[in-house]
Amino acid sequence: MSASPRSERRFDSLFVRLLLSQLALVLTLGLVFGGLFYVERNTSVAVLYADLWGPELASAAGLRPASAVAEPLRILRRDQAPEGTYRPTRYAPRFMALRQALAAQGVEVDEVRLSLRTAEPMVWLQVRRAGQPALWLGVSGQLLVPEWPRRTLLAMAVLTAVLVLASWALARWLTRPLEQLRLRIQNQQPGAASLPALAAGPSAGSPEIGAIHAAYSDLLARLAQHERERAVLLAGVSHDLRSPLGRIRMAAELLPDTDATRARQETIVRNVGVADRLIESFLDYVRSGTLAMDATVDLAQVARTAAARLEHPPEWLHIEAPPALPWPEASELLVDRLITNLLDNAFKHGHAPVVLRVVATPQGACIEVQDAGPGLAPGSAAQMQEAFTRGSGSRGIPGTGLGLAIVRQIATRLDGELSMTSAPGRHLVRVQLRRRTGP
């Protein structure tokens, strides 16, 4: 089963990757040093017990005379391996050290077994005897039984918690400047030529963060300059074209009003009107990226004004809006162009009835235009928002392909998002506006 997109995005986070890499490194080092300590500790304990047990095991196996000790070791004897025991791996460090230390004292051990089902753990040793069958000797082996003491487990748990917290704090400290830079970029006002300056102090981050900040600010400045140059070019060309168009229209209207010239006159005037509307679209596109957003605009009132200007009957155009919906940091002209373009597209490329909604939402405000048309082809919504792009069904309809591009640019400057959804007999265009927050 493949991982879900949500889990993939979660592990794409730099913070999560850094935290996991630190924990993996600490865990690996802990396992290595813990394993070495475990082996050395058990080997040392086994050697000590071999020195303690050696003489008495040799006496119990009949390998040497019994020696007098203050507290004799309790040793159990069996001819066969006791039931319920298990054989540990032959190469376990503690038992290898135990066999070697006992062999140095003359006690040859062929096999070691452990009994854990009794009240007291036992270590059973198969002792080799010259000319006699091997004998199983059992001694109490509490410290030789492979188990983790409670204090060790508690210490490991506390150490693990401390390491996790320390790794989390370090990862957060390292990635916080990046997160703050991301928020500054995300909250950047559309059209601004640079990011807000980095605050002095630890929150400014490393020199690398400063370099990214400077590079992004330089990119914003170059993009702003490019947009200004493009706006000047479009505005200049559009303005210069209007003068000859006006003269052409005036000359056409001054032609003699005769049957022979009337049809040509109407054609000239109509084409001049089409060209004038195209130029107006270019100017709207320029203004949508350059006009200041410094006024509080009543979205509901602008919507009613734009709808009334179209002079459609109520059965064709229905408006749903509150008495007032003020929106700060906006431009009345741009909001009017946004709503007008949405309505024009609905009537040009869709079918009546058209519903215009302006509503307040928990995030801010929403402007919706719904018509009864077929909508866009699947997967073409993003492409249709690009400048000078027209759908295949609108080839015979006059236009420039700038309507949705203007709407998208104005929505972006209002800190909004343009989306489109289609269903049988229903096409909805929505502009969701979000209230701005400080960087």
C-alpha positions in Angstrom: 0.0 0.0 0.0 1.5 3.4 -1.0 1.8 6.2 1.4 -0.9 8.9 1.4 -0.1 12.4 0.0 -0.6 13.9 3.4 2.1 11.6 5.0 4.4 12.3 2.1 4.0 16.1 2.6 4.6 15.6 6.3 8.0 13.9 5.7 8.9 16.5 3.1 9.2 19.0 5.9 12.8 20.2 6.6 12.0 20.3 10.3 10.8 16.7 10.4 13.7 15.4 8.3 16.2 17.2 10.5 14.5 15.9 13.7 14.4 12.3 12.4 18.0 12.5 11.2 19.2 13.7 14.6 17.2 11.0 16.4 18.5 8.3 14.0 22.1 9.5 14.7 21.6 9.6 18.5 19.9 6.2 18.4 22.6 4.6 16.4 25.4 6.0 18.6 23.4 4.9 21.7 23.0 1.4 20.4 26.7 1.1 19.5 28.0 2.5 22.8 25.2 0.7 24.8 26.1 -2.6 23.1 29.8 -2.1 23.9 29.0 -1.3 27.5 26.7 -4.3 27.7 29.3 -6.6 26.4 32.1 -5.3 28.6 29.9 -5.2 31.7 28.7 -8.8 31.2 32.2 -10.1 30.4 33.6 -8.5 33.5 30.7 -10.0 35.6 31.2 -13.4 34.1 34.9 -13.4 34.9 34.2 -12.4 38.5 31.7 -15.1 38.9 34.0 -17.6 37.3 36.7 -16.7 39.9 34.1 -17.1 42.6 32.6 -20.4 41.3 35.7 -22.0 40.0 37.0 -23.8 43.1 33.6 -25.1 44.3 32.5 -26.2 40.8 35.8 -28.1 40.5 35.2 -29.7 43.9 31.5 -30.5 43.0 32.6 -32.2 39.8 35.3 -34.2 41.6 38.1 -32.5 39.8 39.9 -31.4 43.0 39.4 -31.8 46.7 36.8 -29.7 48.5 38.1 -26.5 49.9 36.9 -24.9 53.1 35.0 -21.6 52.5 33.0 -19.4 54.9 29.8 -19.6 52.9 29.8 -22.6 50.6 28.1 -22.2 47.2 24.8 -24.0 46.7 25.3 -26.3 43.7 22.7 -28.6 42.2 23.9 -31.8 40.4 22.2 -33.6 37.5 23.2 -36.3 35.2 21.0 -35.0 32.4 20.1 -31.5 31.4 17.1 -30.3 33.4 13.8 -29.9 31.6 12.5 -26.4 30.9 16.0 -25.0 30.2 17.1 -23.3 27.0 20.4 -23.0 25.4 21.7 -19.5 24.8 23.9 -18.8 21.7 27.3 -20.2 22.1 28.9 -17.0 21.2 27.2 -14.8 23.8 30.0 -12.7 25.3 29.1 -13.4 28.9 29.1 -17.1 28.5 32.2 -17.2 26.3 34.0 -15.3 29.1 32.6 -17.6 31.7 33.8 -20.7 29.9 37.2 -19.3 29.3 37.7 -18.1 32.9 36.5 -21.5 34.3 38.8 -23.4 31.8 41.7 -21.4 33.2 40.8 -22.8 36.6 40.6 -26.4 35.3 36.8 -26.6 34.8 36.0 -27.4 31.2 32.4 -26.5 30.3 31.0 -28.1 27.2 27.5 -26.4 27.3 25.6 -23.8 29.2 21.9 -23.7 29.7 19.6 -21.3 31.5 16.5 -22.0 33.6 14.2 -19.0 33.9 10.9 -20.7 35.0 12.0 -21.2 38.6 11.7 -18.6 41.3 15.4 -18.1 41.2 17.2 -18.1 37.8 19.7 -20.9 37.4 22.8 -21.3 35.2 23.4 -25.0 34.3 26.9 -26.0 33.3 27.9 -29.2 31.6 31.3 -30.0 33.2 33.6 -32.4 31.4 35.3 -35.0 33.6 38.2 -37.2 32.5 37.1 -40.9 32.2 33.6 -40.1 33.6 30.3 -38.9 32.1 29.9 -35.2 32.0 28.0 -33.7 35.0 25.4 -30.9 35.0 26.0 -28.4 37.8 23.5 -25.7 38.5 24.2 -22.5 40.4 22.2 -19.3 41.1 22.9 -16.9 38.2 20.8 -13.8 38.9 23.4 -11.5 37.4 24.3 -13.7 34.5 20.7 -14.1 33.2 20.2 -11.8 30.2 17.7 -9.3 31.5 17.5 -5.6 31.7 17.5 -4.1 35.3 14.6 -1.8 36.0 16.9 1.1 36.9 18.7 0.7 33.5 15.4 0.7 31.7 14.2 3.8 33.6 17.5 5.6 32.9 17.2 4.7 29.2 13.6 6.0 29.0 14.6 9.3 30.7 17.6 9.7 28.5 15.5 9.0 25.4 13.0 11.6 26.4 15.7 14.2 27.1 17.3 13.4 23.7 14.0 13.7 21.9 13.2 17.1 23.5 16.8 18.3 22.8 16.6 17.2 19.2 13.2 18.8 18.8 14.4 22.1 20.3 17.6 22.1 18.1 15.6 21.3 14.9 13.1 24.0 15.7 15.9 26.5 16.4 17.5 25.7 13.1 14.4 25.8 11.0 12.5 28.7 12.6 14.3 31.4 10.5 13.3 29.5 7.4 9.7 29.3 8.6 9.7 33.0 9.3 11.2 33.7 5.9 8.4 31.6 4.3 5.8 33.5 6.2 7.2 36.9 5.0 7.2 35.6 1.4 3.7 34.2 1.8 2.3 37.5 3.3 4.1 39.7 0.8 1.8 42.2 -0.7 1.3 41.7 -4.4 3.3 44.2 -6.4 5.8 45.1 -3.6 9.3 45.5 -4.8 11.0 43.9 -1.8 10.5 41.9 1.3 10.4 43.5 4.7 13.8 43.9 6.2 15.1 41.2 8.5 15.0 42.1 12.1 18.3 42.2 13.9 19.1 39.5 16.5 18.9 35.7 16.7 15.6 35.7 14.8 17.4 37.0 11.7 18.8 33.5 11.2 22.1 32.5 9.6 24.0 34.3 6.7 22.4 31.7 4.4 18.9 33.0 5.4 20.1 36.5 4.8 21.4 35.6 1.3 18.1 33.9 0.4 16.2 37.0 1.7 18.4 39.3 -0.4 18.2 37.1 -3.5 14.4 37.0 -3.3 14.2 40.8 -2.7 16.3 41.3 -5.8 14.1 39.0 -7.8 11.0 41.0 -6.6 12.7 44.2 -7.6 13.5 42.9 -11.1 9.9 41.6 -11.6 8.4 44.9 -10.4 10.6 46.7 -12.9 9.6 44.4 -15.7 5.9 44.9 -14.8 6.3 48.6 -14.8 8.0 48.6 -18.2 5.3 46.3 -19.6 2.6 48.5 -18.2 4.1 51.7 -19.7 4.5 49.9 -23.0 0.9 48.7 -23.1 -0.5 52.0 -21.8 1.5 54.0 -24.3 0.6 51.8 -27.3 -3.1 51.8 -26.3 -3.1 55.6 -25.8 -1.4 56.2 -29.1 -3.8 53.9 -31.0 -6.9 55.8 -29.7 -6.0 59.0 -31.5 -5.9 57.6 -35.0 -9.0 55.5 -34.2 -10.8 58.6 -33.1 -9.9 60.4 -36.3 -11.0 57.4 -38.4 -14.3 57.4 -36.6 -14.8 61.1 -37.1 -13.9 60.8 -40.8 -16.4 58.0 -41.2 -19.2 60.0 -39.5 -18.4 63.0 -41.8 -18.9 61.0 -45.0 -22.0 62.0 -47.1 -25.1 60.2 -45.8 -26.1 58.4 -49.0 -27.3 54.9 -49.7 -23.9 54.0 -51.2 -21.8 55.1 -48.2 -24.2 54.3 -45.3 -23.3 50.6 -45.2 -19.6 51.3 -45.3 -19.9 54.0 -42.7 -21.6 51.6 -40.3 -19.0 49.0 -40.9 -16.1 51.4 -40.2 -17.8 52.8 -37.0 -18.5 49.2 -35.8 -14.9 48.1 -36.4 -13.6 51.2 -34.7 -15.8 50.4 -31.7 -14.5 46.9 -31.5 -10.9 48.1 -31.7 -11.7 50.7 -29.0 -13.1 48.0 -26.7 -9.9 45.9 -27.3 -7.8 48.9 -26.3 -9.9 49.4 -23.2 -9.3 45.7 -22.3 -5.5 46.3 -22.6 -5.8 49.4 -20.3 -7.8 47.4 -17.8 -5.1 44.7 -17.8 -2.5 47.4 -17.1 -4.6 49.2 -14.5 -5.3 45.9 -12.7 -1.6 45.6 -11.8 -0.8 49.2 -11.1 -3.7 51.0 -9.5 -3.2 51.7 -5.8 -5.1 49.5 -3.3 -5.6 52.1 -0.6 -9.4 52.5 -0.1 -12.2 50.8 1.7 -14.7 49.5 -0.8 -18.3 48.4 -0.3 -18.3 45.1 -2.2 -22.1 44.8 -2.1 -22.7 48.3 -3.5 -20.1 47.9 -6.3 -21.8 44.6 -7.3 -25.2 46.2 -7.5 -23.8 49.1 -9.5 -22.0 46.8 -12.0 -25.1 44.6 -12.4 -27.4 47.6 -12.9 -25.1 49.0 -15.6 -25.8 45.8 -17.7 -29.6 46.6 -17.7 -30.6 42.9 -17.7 -34.1 42.0 -16.5 -34.3 40.2 -13.0 -35.1 36.9 -14.7 -31.8 37.1 -16.4 -29.6 38.5 -13.7 -30.3 37.9 -10.0 -28.2 39.5 -7.2 -27.7 38.2 -3.7 -25.7 40.6 -1.5 -25.9 42.0 2.0 -26.8 45.7 2.6 -23.1 46.5 2.9 -19.8 44.6 2.9 -16.8 46.9 3.4 -13.4 45.6 2.3 -10.2 47.5 3.2 -7.1 47.9 1.1 -8.9 47.8 -2.2 -9.7 49.9 -5.3 -13.3 50.6 -6.3 -12.4 50.7 -10.0 -10.6 47.3 -9.8 -13.4 45.6 -7.9 -15.9 47.0 -10.4 -13.8 45.6 -13.3 -13.5 42.2 -11.6 -17.3 41.9 -11.2 -18.0 43.3 -14.6 -15.7 40.9 -16.3 -17.2 37.9 -14.5 -20.7 39.0 -15.6 -19.6 39.6 -19.2 -18.0 36.2 -19.4 -21.2 34.6 -17.9 -23.5 36.2 -20.5 -21.0 35.8 -23.4 -20.0 32.2 -22.9 -22.8 30.9 -20.6 -26.6 31.1 -20.5 -29.1 33.0 -18.4 -30.2 33.0 -15.7 -27.0 34.4 -14.1 -26.7 34.7 -10.3 -24.3 37.2 -8.7 -23.5 36.5 -5.0 -21.5 38.7 -2.6 -21.3 37.1 0.8 -19.2 37.3 4.0 -17.3 34.1 4.9 -15.3 33.1 7.9 -12.1 33.7 5.9 -13.2 37.1 4.6 -15.6 37.6 1.6 -16.6 35.7 -1.5 -17.8 36.9 -4.9 -19.6 34.3 -7.0 -21.1 34.3 -10.5 -23.1 31.3 -11.6 -24.7 30.7 -15.0 -26.5 27.9 -16.7 -23.9 27.3 -19.4 -21.7 24.2 -20.0 -18.7 25.7 -18.4 -15.0 25.0 -19.3 -13.6 21.8 -20.6 -12.1 19.6 -17.9 -8.5 20.6 -17.0 -8.6 23.9 -18.9 -9.4 26.2 -15.9 -5.7 27.1 -15.3 -5.0 27.7 -18.9 -8.0 30.0 -19.4 -6.7 32.3 -16.7 -3.6 33.2 -18.8 -3.6 36.4 -20.7 -4.7 36.3 -24.4 -6.1 32.8 -24.0 -9.5 31.9 -25.5 -11.5 28.7 -25.4 -12.4 26.8 -28.6 -16.1 27.6 -28.2 -15.5 31.4 -28.2 -13.7 31.8 -31.5 -16.6 33.6 -33.1 -17.3 35.9 -30.1 -15.5 39.2 -30.0 -12.9 39.5 -27.3 -9.2 39.6 -26.3 -8.8 36.7 -24.0 -8.0 39.1 -21.1 -11.2 38.8 -19.1 -10.2 36.0 -16.7 -6.6 37.2 -16.7 -7.7 40.6 -15.4 -10.0 38.9 -12.8 -7.1 36.7 -11.6 -4.7 39.6 -11.4 -7.2 41.7 -9.4 -8.0 38.8 -7.1 -4.3 38.3 -6.4 -3.9 41.9 -5.5 -6.9 41.6 -3.2 -5.2 38.6 -1.5 -7.8 36.3 -3.0 -8.0 33.2 -5.1 -9.9 32.5 -8.3 -11.5 29.1 -8.8 -14.0 27.5 -11.3 -16.3 24.5 -11.0 -18.7 23.0 -13.5 -21.6 20.6 -13.4 -24.3 19.7 -15.9 -26.2 22.9 -16.6 -24.2 24.9 -14.0 -20.9 26.8 -14.1 -19.6 28.7 -11.1 -16.7 31.2 -10.9 -15.7 32.1 -7.3 -13.3 34.7 -6.0 -12.5 34.0 -2.4 -11.0 37.0 -0.6 -8.9 36.5 2.6 -8.4 39.2 5.2 -4.8 40.2 5.2 -2.6 39.6 8.2 0.7 41.2 9.1 4.0 39.5 8.2 
